[in-house]
């Protein structure tokens, strides 16, 4: 997202809290005054916004899912046209919605920075929300004479990399849209970033933030659908009641299907027919993927989010023994078999794993 000509005209900060020990909601502290940055602090703040949501950032575009009158996207849509007094009051609803979304006691409190402005050559509107997780006491440092928040506070709380955890969302007005279209996706482009979660594997933010709070979801891109196919298929194979050697073969086949196969599409039924001999198992597999929300029809293959997983096969044992090898080497050089181990107190043999590596050892540590 190009954030050129970025201007921020309204900023207000509310404070939210971790749930109480008994799991009850602690009401946010409402701010009744706008935050006025010094000019240098404003430039620093705009830089943080650009770093979080602009070009070169790890933010991803999301789709607005919840569009009811009480959902956050509808609230933001109405906030943009409110005057100063009403905007300040309505912004507190955002802090309340985030507090409601933070259901787990492990989620820390912090501050909610609500801001709006314009960007781009056509000065289109945008609306932003930053949650900065504050693990200690929060104190706004304000100059009593100018009523401006100090640069020291901005640097220590909002702008120092690595000292705080941030979740950031931006609703950007599209250059053109149909005002009669009730779908808010036609009007707004949503970008979301979370510095706790890397974009690797297609993840961009904690679910409570992007879904429960923002009312958004990941667009079903080919890369994300391919990743879900890989994840769900791996889980299905891992949980099958079959020998370890057969599981290993099937997982090797999954890697081959996605990485080596020259087909440009992925199909659950094709994979099932090709690699599952039992018809009932084929049906169970396709039903499992269908229940998981994957499309029944073939979709375009895009391994962007799983390239690192397809490069190596990893096997972990309960005793913390691990085997790792490039996928092709694992397939050709490693044989895994399930064998009977020592008898337990009931006289039943333990399940052991026999691993054969068709190569010699060249180094040990």
Secondary structure, DSSP 8 states (H G I E B T S, - for coil): ---TT-EEEEEEEEEE----TTS-----B---S---B-HHHHHHHHHHHHHHHSTTSS-EEEEE---STTSHHHHHHHHTT--HHHHHHHHHHHHHHHHHH--STTS--EEEEEEEEEETTTTEEEEEEEEEE-SS-----B-TTT--B-HHHIIIIIISTTTSEEEEEEEEE-SS--TT---GGGTEEEEEEETTS-SGGG--S-HIIIIIIT-EEE---HHHHHHHHHHHHHHHHHTSSS-HHHHHHHHHHHHIIIII---SEE-HHHHHHHH---HHHHHHHHHHHHHTT--SS-EE---GGGHHHHHEEEEE-TTS-EEEEEHHHHHHHEEEEEEEEEE-TTS-EEEEEEEEESS------
